[in-house]
Amino acid sequence: MQKYSDLTQLSIQKTVVSIGKYDALHLGHQHILKSMVENARSNSLPAAVVTFDRHPNHVLKPDQIPVSVLGNGQRQQIFKQLGVDILLELEFDEHLASLSAEDFVEKYLITGLHAQKVFVGEHFRFGAGGLGDSQVISDQGLDVESISHLSIDGEKVSTTNIRIALEMGEVETCAKMLGRNHTTTGLVEQGRQLGRTLGFPTANLARNSEGMLPADGVYAGYLHVDGEVYPAAHSVGTNDTVGEIPRLVESHALGRDDLELYGKLATVEYLYKVRGWRKFDSVDELVMQVNKDIEKSLSLLS
């Protein structure tokens, strides 16, 4: 997959295109992209995605910026896995926000990517004031297909509903809508080594890691590092039993105390919620609970 941030280095004859925020790449998004890729392959054309480097609210409503479900690096990996050939990730700034829908279509879809067909979600809006939709694209002379949203168990598959599920710690519900387990990816940084002191060494992911943290609590899942996968218990929150630190995720590879992971890129994969967050009256009480969490995590993962 080739990634671009503007049109200056992009020179191509024809494409099949999808446009969207794609801020979670859930099953609904995947349905749109798979339809686009299938059409591109059948016509021997590259499959291109036009998306944005940040949520539009960074410019339009800076006091209402939602937490990102995925980081841009995570999105790129999933786009690639889905068969996208060209990723045009535009900087969403005031200039782009003020561009009319018609001018956007002309500049990016017609002149820039020479789109032969465009795939969008049924409620996608774009252009200044959010006035652009599939009809605007069609009126500009392009063949456009609007894909209906998906529902699971009567609930619409949407980034908003995924974000709500994560805020409640419902990682299993989140996985149903994503079509994969939710993950957080970042560099392992050196903390205060409290876990190691207590007999449970943890990999602390940096605060700038990609992938929204679920609700404070303990989760069973896996830790991915250097191509290895370890069954793990993940703790999300602030360690206010032994001194408050900023909210983060710490992962303990079950049964392992020999791993040296500082400075390595790691991915925390969430499968099950073990329990919600608790504050303990003593370190001894904390240690007793961690042992119970490990036992339950092993049971869930087995």
C-alpha positions in Angstrom: 0.0 0.0 0.0 1.2 3.5 -0.9 0.4 6.3 1.5 0.2 10.0 0.5 -0.7 13.1 2.4 -1.5 15.3 -0.6 -1.8 15.1 -4.4 1.6 16.5 -5.3 3.3 13.1 -5.6 0.3 11.2 -6.8 0.1 10.4 -10.5 -2.4 7.7 -11.6 -4.8 7.2 -14.4 -7.9 5.6 -12.9 -9.0 4.3 -9.5 -11.9 2.9 -7.6 -12.3 5.1 -4.5 -13.9 5.1 -1.0 -14.1 8.2 1.1 -14.8 8.3 4.9 -13.5 9.1 8.4 -12.9 5.4 9.0 -12.1 6.2 12.6 -12.7 2.6 13.9 -12.7 0.4 10.8 -15.5 -1.7 12.2 -17.5 -4.3 10.4 -19.6 -1.6 8.7 -16.5 0.2 7.4 -15.0 -3.1 6.4 -18.1 -4.0 4.3 -17.7 -0.7 2.4 -14.0 -1.2 1.8 -14.4 -4.9 0.8 -17.0 -3.9 -1.7 -14.7 -1.2 -3.1 -11.7 -3.6 -3.3 -13.8 -6.3 -5.0 -14.9 -3.8 -7.6 -11.4 -2.5 -8.1 -10.0 -6.0 -8.6 -12.7 -7.0 -11.1 -11.9 -3.9 -13.2 -8.1 -4.3 -12.8 -7.8 -0.9 -11.1 -6.1 0.2 -7.8 -8.3 0.6 -4.8 -7.9 4.0 -3.1 -9.1 5.4 0.2 -9.5 9.1 1.0 -9.6 9.8 4.7 -8.4 12.4 7.2 -5.5 12.5 9.7 -7.7 13.5 12.6 -11.4 13.8 13.6 -13.0 16.9 12.0 -14.0 18.2 15.4 -10.3 19.2 16.0 -11.2 22.1 13.7 -15.0 22.3 13.7 -15.7 21.7 17.4 -12.4 21.7 19.4 -14.3 21.4 22.7 -16.0 18.2 21.6 -13.2 16.0 20.3 -14.0 12.3 20.8 -11.3 9.8 21.9 -9.8 8.0 18.9 -10.7 4.3 18.8 -7.7 3.7 16.6 -4.4 5.6 15.9 -3.4 6.4 12.4 -0.7 3.7 12.5 -3.3 1.1 13.4 -5.6 2.3 10.7 -2.9 2.0 8.1 -2.2 -1.6 9.0 -5.9 -2.5 8.7 -6.3 -0.7 5.4 -3.4 -2.7 4.1 -4.9 -6.0 5.3 -8.2 -5.1 3.6 -6.4 -4.8 0.2 -6.3 -1.0 -0.1 -3.6 0.0 -2.7 -3.5 3.8 -2.2 -4.2 5.7 1.0 -4.6 9.4 0.7 -4.7 10.7 4.3 -5.4 14.4 4.2 -4.6 16.9 6.9 -7.9 18.1 8.2 -7.3 21.8 8.7 -9.4 25.0 8.3 -8.7 25.1 4.5 -10.0 21.6 4.0 -13.0 22.2 6.3 -14.0 25.2 4.2 -13.8 23.4 0.9 -17.2 22.9 -0.6 -18.4 19.4 -1.3 -18.4 20.1 -5.1 -14.8 21.4 -5.0 -13.7 18.5 -2.9 -15.1 16.0 -5.5 -13.5 17.9 -8.3 -10.1 18.3 -6.7 -9.6 14.9 -5.1 -11.9 12.4 -6.7 -12.1 13.6 -10.3 -8.8 15.4 -11.0 -6.6 13.8 -8.4 -7.6 10.1 -8.3 -9.6 9.8 -11.6 -12.2 7.9 -9.8 -14.3 5.5 -11.9 -16.5 4.5 -9.0 -16.9 5.8 -5.5 -18.1 3.8 -2.4 -19.4 5.6 0.7 -21.5 4.8 3.8 -25.1 5.7 3.6 -24.9 8.6 6.1 -21.5 9.9 5.2 -21.2 13.7 4.9 -18.4 15.8 3.7 -17.5 19.3 2.5 -18.1 22.7 4.1 -21.1 22.5 6.5 -21.4 18.8 5.9 -23.5 19.4 2.8 -21.9 16.7 0.7 -23.4 13.3 0.3 -23.6 10.5 -2.3 -26.0 12.6 -4.4 -23.5 15.4 -4.7 -20.9 12.9 -5.9 -23.4 11.6 -8.4 -24.3 15.1 -9.6 -20.6 15.6 -10.4 -20.8 12.8 -12.9 -19.3 10.0 -10.9 -20.7 6.5 -10.4 -21.4 6.2 -6.6 -22.6 3.3 -4.4 -23.9 4.1 -0.9 -23.5 1.1 1.4 -26.1 0.6 4.2 -25.0 0.3 7.8 -24.8 -3.0 9.6 -26.5 -4.0 12.8 -25.7 -6.7 15.3 -28.2 -7.9 17.9 -30.4 -4.9 17.0 -27.6 -2.4 17.6 -26.1 -0.3 14.9 -22.5 -0.9 14.2 -20.9 2.5 14.7 -17.8 4.2 16.0 -20.0 5.9 18.7 -21.4 2.6 19.9 -17.9 1.1 20.0 -16.6 4.0 22.0 -19.5 3.6 24.4 -18.7 -0.1 24.8 -15.1 0.6 25.5 -16.0 3.3 28.0 -18.0 0.6 29.9 -15.2 -2.0 29.6 -17.4 -4.2 27.3 -14.5 -5.4 25.2 -16.4 -8.5 24.0 -19.2 -6.3 22.7 -16.6 -4.1 21.1 -15.0 -7.1 19.4 -18.4 -8.1 17.8 -18.7 -4.7 16.2 -15.1 -4.5 15.1 -14.8 -8.0 13.8 -11.6 -8.4 15.7 -10.4 -7.9 19.3 -9.6 -4.3 20.2 -5.9 -3.5 20.8 -3.6 -0.8 22.1 -0.1 -0.5 20.6 2.9 1.5 21.8 6.4 1.4 23.1 7.1 -0.3 26.5 8.5 2.3 28.8 10.2 1.9 32.1 7.9 2.7 35.0 8.6 2.5 38.7 8.9 -1.3 38.5 6.3 -1.7 41.2 4.9 -4.8 39.6 8.3 -6.4 39.5 8.8 -5.6 43.2 5.5 -7.3 44.0 6.3 -10.3 41.9 4.2 -9.4 38.9 6.4 -7.7 36.3 4.4 -5.6 33.8 5.0 -4.0 30.4 3.9 -0.4 30.8 2.8 1.1 27.4 3.7 4.7 26.8 0.9 7.3 27.2 1.0 8.2 23.5 0.1 4.6 22.5 -2.5 4.1 19.8 -5.8 2.5 20.5 -8.4 3.8 23.0 -8.1 2.4 26.5 -11.2 0.6 27.8 -12.7 1.4 31.2 -10.4 1.2 34.2 -10.1 -2.4 35.3 -8.4 -5.7 34.6 -8.7 -7.6 31.3 -7.6 -11.0 30.1 -6.0 -11.2 26.7 -2.7 -11.4 24.9 0.6 -9.4 24.7 2.3 -9.3 21.3 6.0 -8.4 21.2 8.7 -9.3 18.6 6.4 -11.8 16.9 5.7 -13.6 20.1 2.3 -13.9 21.7 1.9 -14.2 25.5 -1.3 -14.9 27.5 -1.6 -11.9 29.7 -3.6 -9.9 32.3 -3.9 -6.2 31.4 -4.5 -3.5 34.1 -6.0 -0.3 32.9 -6.2 2.8 35.1 -4.2 4.6 37.8 -2.3 2.7 40.4 -3.7 4.7 43.3 -3.1 2.0 45.8 0.7 2.7 45.8 0.8 6.2 44.5 -1.2 7.8 41.7 0.2 7.9 38.2 -1.4 8.9 34.9 -3.9 6.5 33.3 -2.2 3.8 31.3 -2.3 0.1 30.5 0.1 -2.4 32.1 0.4 -5.9 30.9 1.6 -9.0 32.8 2.6 -12.0 30.7 1.2 -14.8 32.7 3.8 -17.1 34.2 6.7 -15.1 32.8 9.1 -13.0 34.9 12.1 -13.2 32.5 11.0 -10.8 29.7 13.0 -7.7 29.0 10.7 -5.5 27.0 11.8 -1.9 27.6 11.9 0.1 24.4 10.1 -2.6 22.3 6.9 -2.0 20.4 4.1 -4.0 22.0 0.4 -4.6 21.3 -2.1 -5.3 24.1 -5.1 -7.4 22.9 -8.2 -7.3 25.0 -10.5 -10.4 25.1 -12.4 -10.5 28.4 -13.1 -8.1 31.3 -11.9 -9.8 34.5 -13.2 -7.1 36.9 -13.7 -3.4 37.3 -11.2 -1.0 39.0 -10.8 -1.1 42.7 -8.7 0.8 45.2 -7.1 -1.4 47.9 -6.4 -0.5 51.5 -3.0 -2.2 51.5 -0.3 -3.7 49.3 -1.0 -7.1 50.7 -4.6 -6.8 49.7 -3.6 -5.8 46.2 -1.2 -8.8 45.9 -4.0 -11.1 47.0 -6.3 -9.6 44.3 -3.7 -9.8 41.6 -3.3 -13.5 42.2 -7.0 -13.9 41.9 -7.0 -11.8 38.6 -4.2 -14.0 37.2 -6.1 -17.2 38.1 -9.3 -15.9 36.5 -7.4 -14.7 33.4 -5.9 -18.1 32.9 -9.3 -19.7 33.2 -10.9 -17.3 30.7 -8.1 -17.7 28.2 -8.1 -21.5 28.4 
